Amino acid sequence: MSLRIIAGVYGSRVLKSVRGLGTRPLLGQVKAAIFNILGDQVVDAVVWDQFAGTGATGIESLSRGAKQAVFVEKNNKALEILRGNLQMLGEDAVSRSVIARGDAWEPPALGDSQPAPNLIFLDPPYAMVEEDPVKSIYRARQLAHRLAPGGCLVFHFEAGVLEEDDFDDDLFVDLRQWGGSAIAFVWRVGEVPERVLRRRERDALRNGDADEASAADDASDAANAADAPGEADDAS
């Protein structure tokens, strides 16, 4: 089984993958949509690829300008193929990559010198989330609180298993669906990009949901307040 890198410096290069390892690469159209939504947020980002499998999502990030990708995976065969994919791409890809073997639900222990991630891709097996959705949300929340300021957690699970309201109130969730795949873009409250809030407000107004539009407007005000100088700064 092979996967093609969609865009960037490694665009059109073919990565190796293997069926039956418990890994499930994102479909090409879903991955393309995710990266279109993230846009420039990938450039110069530190990326964690949790449940990395053979590395397709983290490598796509490197191709699109990420500064570093940390791949977390525990399957030895998948790790072997991941290393081969990076080596195939060359020294630049290898030098910008860190491979950590371990439980992808847990933040990798990478040392104090490792910067906090700007993006975390969380792609556990569908069955794992379906079997214990409450625990999955708790673990996703733990990862979200490891993000650098303004960072985003991109959580992939089967459509219909989780809804936006299932997540904690200290997180802002933008849930999208493509066929049977659901993608939750998760930010900490007060750190949501303005473009995301404005799109949410437009969608709510278009759908006649005044409460949702008001909530998006409140979140925008909170984000602006977080960026504004404090009273002491005003006085100085």
C-alpha beads as a LAMMPS data file, in Angstrom:
LAMMPS data file: protein, C-alpha beads

236 atoms
235 bonds

1 atom types
1 bond types

-500.0 500.0 xlo xhi
-500.0 500.0 ylo yhi
-500.0 500.0 zlo zhi

Masses

1 110.0

Atoms # bond

1 1 1 0.000 0.000 0.000
2 1 1 1.356 3.475 -0.888
3 1 1 0.370 7.034 0.003
4 1 1 1.135 10.166 -1.939
5 1 1 2.291 13.443 -0.368
6 1 1 -0.194 16.061 -1.523
7 1 1 1.711 19.363 -1.571
8 1 1 4.893 21.175 -0.611
9 1 1 8.559 20.399 -1.210
10 1 1 7.941 16.643 -1.185
11 1 1 4.681 16.896 -3.146
12 1 1 3.826 13.847 -5.306
13 1 1 6.429 11.675 -3.583
14 1 1 5.049 8.240 -2.668
15 1 1 5.284 6.917 0.889
16 1 1 5.144 3.296 1.891
17 1 1 2.439 2.021 4.223
18 1 1 1.158 -1.385 5.282
19 1 1 -2.349 -2.647 5.834
20 1 1 -3.234 -4.585 8.948
21 1 1 -1.003 -2.839 11.476
22 1 1 -3.863 -1.174 13.301
23 1 1 -2.935 2.049 11.497
24 1 1 -5.454 3.942 9.380
25 1 1 -4.031 6.727 7.201
26 1 1 -6.299 9.661 6.504
27 1 1 -7.956 9.561 3.099
28 1 1 -6.307 11.945 0.663
29 1 1 -9.319 14.230 0.303
30 1 1 -9.745 14.505 4.069
31 1 1 -6.056 15.236 4.600
32 1 1 -6.143 17.881 1.863
33 1 1 -9.143 19.546 3.505
34 1 1 -7.446 19.549 6.928
35 1 1 -4.301 21.209 5.620
36 1 1 -6.318 23.735 3.627
37 1 1 -8.104 24.712 6.854
38 1 1 -4.846 24.963 8.810
39 1 1 -3.211 27.012 6.067
40 1 1 -0.153 28.976 7.189
41 1 1 -0.410 27.573 10.713
42 1 1 1.720 24.654 9.498
43 1 1 4.642 26.846 8.374
44 1 1 7.486 26.855 10.949
45 1 1 5.316 24.796 13.328
46 1 1 6.444 22.133 15.734
47 1 1 4.100 19.212 14.995
48 1 1 3.301 16.124 17.040
49 1 1 1.935 13.209 15.010
50 1 1 0.290 10.953 17.630
51 1 1 -0.569 7.434 16.450
52 1 1 1.758 8.287 13.591
53 1 1 1.594 4.936 11.836
54 1 1 3.989 5.176 8.917
55 1 1 4.170 8.958 9.189
56 1 1 1.971 10.313 6.404
57 1 1 0.454 13.245 8.338
58 1 1 3.665 14.412 9.990
59 1 1 5.541 14.095 6.703
60 1 1 2.834 16.124 4.938
61 1 1 3.452 18.795 7.594
62 1 1 7.204 18.752 6.933
63 1 1 6.541 19.026 3.218
64 1 1 4.407 22.123 3.823
65 1 1 7.045 23.898 5.893
66 1 1 6.799 22.615 9.472
67 1 1 10.000 23.198 11.426
68 1 1 9.902 19.830 13.164
69 1 1 7.715 16.747 13.340
70 1 1 7.639 14.427 16.343
71 1 1 6.242 11.007 15.420
72 1 1 4.796 8.918 18.269
73 1 1 3.986 5.283 17.500
74 1 1 4.457 1.965 19.318
75 1 1 4.121 -0.559 16.475
76 1 1 7.621 -1.689 15.507
77 1 1 6.734 -2.516 11.897
78 1 1 5.112 0.881 11.401
79 1 1 8.183 2.561 12.917
80 1 1 10.454 0.659 10.534
81 1 1 8.454 1.875 7.536
82 1 1 8.299 5.409 8.966
83 1 1 12.097 5.551 9.242
84 1 1 12.367 4.278 5.676
85 1 1 9.957 6.944 4.415
86 1 1 11.993 9.713 6.049
87 1 1 15.250 8.334 4.692
88 1 1 13.728 8.132 1.222
89 1 1 12.911 11.855 1.413
90 1 1 16.487 12.724 2.348
91 1 1 18.586 14.289 5.067
92 1 1 16.436 17.413 5.384
93 1 1 13.376 15.354 6.375
94 1 1 15.420 13.160 8.728
95 1 1 17.039 16.153 10.454
96 1 1 13.651 17.791 11.115
97 1 1 12.120 14.625 12.588
98 1 1 12.044 13.004 16.015
99 1 1 10.721 9.453 16.387
100 1 1 9.420 8.387 19.804
101 1 1 8.244 4.838 20.449
102 1 1 5.462 4.844 23.025
103 1 1 1.814 5.295 23.934
104 1 1 0.478 8.020 21.661
105 1 1 -2.193 9.022 24.202
106 1 1 0.581 10.230 26.498
107 1 1 2.595 13.383 25.760
108 1 1 6.045 12.254 24.657
109 1 1 8.847 12.685 27.182
110 1 1 11.263 14.633 25.002
111 1 1 13.193 16.691 27.543
112 1 1 13.085 20.317 28.628
113 1 1 14.785 21.529 25.443
114 1 1 11.936 20.288 23.230
115 1 1 9.571 23.165 22.346
116 1 1 5.831 22.863 22.888
117 1 1 3.922 21.827 19.769
118 1 1 1.969 24.277 17.644
119 1 1 -0.032 21.431 16.104
120 1 1 -0.943 18.000 17.417
121 1 1 -2.471 15.445 15.063
122 1 1 -4.306 12.825 17.134
123 1 1 -5.464 9.845 15.092
124 1 1 -6.273 6.846 17.329
125 1 1 -8.008 3.717 16.021
126 1 1 -11.752 4.310 15.641
127 1 1 -12.574 1.437 17.994
128 1 1 -10.477 2.926 20.779
129 1 1 -12.517 6.142 20.830
130 1 1 -15.838 4.351 20.404
131 1 1 -15.126 1.963 23.298
132 1 1 -14.405 4.751 25.789
133 1 1 -15.346 8.199 24.446
134 1 1 -15.153 9.871 27.869
135 1 1 -11.598 8.700 28.450
136 1 1 -10.675 9.655 24.884
137 1 1 -11.890 13.214 25.422
138 1 1 -10.008 13.419 28.720
139 1 1 -6.785 12.288 27.063
140 1 1 -7.309 14.651 24.129
141 1 1 -7.758 17.482 26.625
142 1 1 -4.479 16.582 28.325
143 1 1 -2.723 16.819 24.985
144 1 1 -4.443 20.121 24.108
145 1 1 -3.036 21.664 27.270
146 1 1 0.483 20.792 26.088
147 1 1 0.078 23.031 23.030
148 1 1 2.025 26.243 22.620
149 1 1 -0.135 29.398 22.885
150 1 1 -2.514 29.517 19.923
151 1 1 -1.810 25.903 19.041
152 1 1 -4.379 23.501 17.604
153 1 1 -5.179 19.841 18.284
154 1 1 -6.553 18.011 15.236
155 1 1 -8.479 14.976 16.519
156 1 1 -9.698 12.350 14.025
157 1 1 -12.426 9.854 14.970
158 1 1 -15.424 8.132 13.418
159 1 1 -18.342 10.414 12.593
160 1 1 -21.163 10.298 15.136
161 1 1 -19.037 9.105 18.078
162 1 1 -18.342 12.558 19.593
163 1 1 -20.055 15.932 19.332
164 1 1 -18.773 19.426 20.094
165 1 1 -20.773 19.579 23.329
166 1 1 -18.952 16.506 24.652
167 1 1 -15.738 18.483 25.103
168 1 1 -14.891 20.554 28.189
169 1 1 -15.836 24.211 28.411
170 1 1 -12.204 25.369 28.462
171 1 1 -11.804 24.114 24.905
172 1 1 -13.185 25.582 21.677
173 1 1 -14.080 22.849 19.183
174 1 1 -14.736 23.247 15.475
175 1 1 -16.096 19.865 14.333
176 1 1 -16.074 19.005 10.620
177 1 1 -17.219 15.835 8.892
178 1 1 -16.254 14.217 5.599
179 1 1 -18.178 11.009 4.966
180 1 1 -17.462 8.666 7.871
181 1 1 -14.561 10.755 9.181
182 1 1 -14.986 13.444 11.832
183 1 1 -12.234 15.974 12.529
184 1 1 -12.321 18.134 15.658
185 1 1 -10.103 21.209 15.490
186 1 1 -9.500 22.041 19.139
187 1 1 -8.077 25.224 20.662
188 1 1 -7.952 26.456 24.223
189 1 1 -10.587 29.110 24.863
190 1 1 -9.148 32.581 24.292
191 1 1 -6.633 31.320 21.711
192 1 1 -8.933 30.635 18.757
193 1 1 -7.919 32.257 15.451
194 1 1 -10.200 35.124 14.475
195 1 1 -10.853 33.571 11.066
196 1 1 -12.297 30.457 12.761
197 1 1 -14.597 32.493 14.999
198 1 1 -15.856 34.608 12.112
199 1 1 -16.577 31.543 10.003
200 1 1 -18.474 29.989 12.917
201 1 1 -20.484 33.173 13.342
202 1 1 -21.309 33.334 9.618
203 1 1 -22.370 29.694 9.547
204 1 1 -24.586 30.160 12.612
205 1 1 -26.280 33.213 11.151
206 1 1 -26.807 31.405 7.857
207 1 1 -28.434 28.519 9.735
208 1 1 -30.540 30.828 11.896
209 1 1 -28.775 29.823 15.149
210 1 1 -28.659 33.075 17.107
211 1 1 -27.289 31.407 20.256
212 1 1 -24.371 29.906 18.362
213 1 1 -23.627 33.221 16.656
214 1 1 -23.640 34.957 20.029
215 1 1 -21.304 32.334 21.486
216 1 1 -18.879 32.795 18.616
217 1 1 -18.995 36.554 19.096
218 1 1 -18.327 36.123 22.831
219 1 1 -15.363 33.855 22.054
220 1 1 -14.019 36.481 19.674
221 1 1 -14.295 39.127 22.388
222 1 1 -12.479 36.815 24.809
223 1 1 -9.685 36.253 22.311
224 1 1 -9.341 39.998 21.735
225 1 1 -9.300 40.635 25.479
226 1 1 -6.535 38.071 25.912
227 1 1 -4.445 39.900 23.298
228 1 1 -5.163 43.373 24.699
229 1 1 -2.723 45.096 27.102
230 1 1 -3.667 45.152 30.777
231 1 1 -4.553 48.193 32.818
232 1 1 -1.007 48.511 34.087
233 1 1 0.273 48.568 30.508
234 1 1 -2.266 51.250 29.624
235 1 1 -1.056 53.406 32.455
236 1 1 2.620 53.074 31.595

Bonds

1 1 1 2
2 1 2 3
3 1 3 4
4 1 4 5
5 1 5 6
6 1 6 7
7 1 7 8
8 1 8 9
9 1 9 10
10 1 10 11
11 1 11 12
12 1 12 13
13 1 13 14
14 1 14 15
15 1 15 16
16 1 16 17
17 1 17 18
18 1 18 19
19 1 19 20
20 1 20 21
21 1 21 22
22 1 22 23
23 1 23 24
24 1 24 25
25 1 25 26
26 1 26 27
27 1 27 28
28 1 28 29
29 1 29 30
30 1 30 31
31 1 31 32
32 1 32 33
33 1 33 34
34 1 34 35
35 1 35 36
36 1 36 37
37 1 37 38
38 1 38 39
39 1 39 40
40 1 40 41
41 1 41 42
42 1 42 43
43 1 43 44
44 1 44 45
45 1 45 46
46 1 46 47
47 1 47 48
48 1 48 49
49 1 49 50
50 1 50 51
51 1 51 52
52 1 52 53
53 1 53 54
54 1 54 55
55 1 55 56
56 1 56 57
57 1 57 58
58 1 58 59
59 1 59 60
60 1 60 61
61 1 61 62
62 1 62 63
63 1 63 64
64 1 64 65
65 1 65 66
66 1 66 67
67 1 67 68
68 1 68 69
69 1 69 70
70 1 70 71
71 1 71 72
72 1 72 73
73 1 73 74
74 1 74 75
75 1 75 76
76 1 76 77
77 1 77 78
78 1 78 79
79 1 79 80
80 1 80 81
81 1 81 82
82 1 82 83
83 1 83 84
84 1 84 85
85 1 85 86
86 1 86 87
87 1 87 88
88 1 88 89
89 1 89 90
90 1 90 91
91 1 91 92
92 1 92 93
93 1 93 94
94 1 94 95
95 1 95 96
96 1 96 97
97 1 97 98
98 1 98 99
99 1 99 100
100 1 100 101
101 1 101 102
102 1 102 103
103 1 103 104
104 1 104 105
105 1 105 106
106 1 106 107
107 1 107 108
108 1 108 109
109 1 109 110
110 1 110 111
111 1 111 112
112 1 112 113
113 1 113 114
114 1 114 115
115 1 115 116
116 1 116 117
117 1 117 118
118 1 118 119
119 1 119 120
120 1 120 121
121 1 121 122
122 1 122 123
123 1 123 124
124 1 124 125
125 1 125 126
126 1 126 127
127 1 127 128
128 1 128 129
129 1 129 130
130 1 130 131
131 1 131 132
132 1 132 133
133 1 133 134
134 1 134 135
135 1 135 136
136 1 136 137
137 1 137 138
138 1 138 139
139 1 139 140
140 1 140 141
141 1 141 142
142 1 142 143
143 1 143 144
144 1 144 145
145 1 145 146
146 1 146 147
147 1 147 148
148 1 148 149
149 1 149 150
150 1 150 151
151 1 151 152
152 1 152 153
153 1 153 154
154 1 154 155
155 1 155 156
156 1 156 157
157 1 157 158
158 1 158 159
159 1 159 160
160 1 160 161
161 1 161 162
162 1 162 163
163 1 163 164
164 1 164 165
165 1 165 166
166 1 166 167
167 1 167 168
168 1 168 169
169 1 169 170
170 1 170 171
171 1 171 172
172 1 172 173
173 1 173 174
174 1 174 175
175 1 175 176
176 1 176 177
177 1 177 178
178 1 178 179
179 1 179 180
180 1 180 181
181 1 181 182
182 1 182 183
183 1 183 184
184 1 184 185
185 1 185 186
186 1 186 187
187 1 187 188
188 1 188 189
189 1 189 190
190 1 190 191
191 1 191 192
192 1 192 193
193 1 193 194
194 1 194 195
195 1 195 196
196 1 196 197
197 1 197 198
198 1 198 199
199 1 199 200
200 1 200 201
201 1 201 202
202 1 202 203
203 1 203 204
204 1 204 205
205 1 205 206
206 1 206 207
207 1 207 208
208 1 208 209
209 1 209 210
210 1 210 211
211 1 211 212
212 1 212 213
213 1 213 214
214 1 214 215
215 1 215 216
216 1 216 217
217 1 217 218
218 1 218 219
219 1 219 220
220 1 220 221
221 1 221 222
222 1 222 223
223 1 223 224
224 1 224 225
225 1 225 226
226 1 226 227
227 1 227 228
228 1 228 229
229 1 229 230
230 1 230 231
231 1 231 232
232 1 232 233
233 1 233 234
234 1 234 235
235 1 235 236
